[in-house]
Amino acid sequence: MRLAIALDTTPDEFLVGAVKHEEDEEKWREVAELLRGMDEKQLDMAKSFLLWLSEQK
């Protein structure tokens, strides 16, 4: 967060900047917006889901 403030940007810009394909950039922004509005419990649940999802083949 401090890095984003120091660079006068938002944390989701780091996520979007890490996108491998430009056509995926909008998807990353949409996900970042969804996460931004979540409380701590919802973020924990989202993290658990994403960890589970990443283990699926």
Summary of the structure (lengths in Angstrom):
residues: 57
radius of gyration: 12.9
end to end distance: 32.6
largest distance: 38.8
contacts: 108
relative contact order: 0.10
helix: 75%
strand: 0%
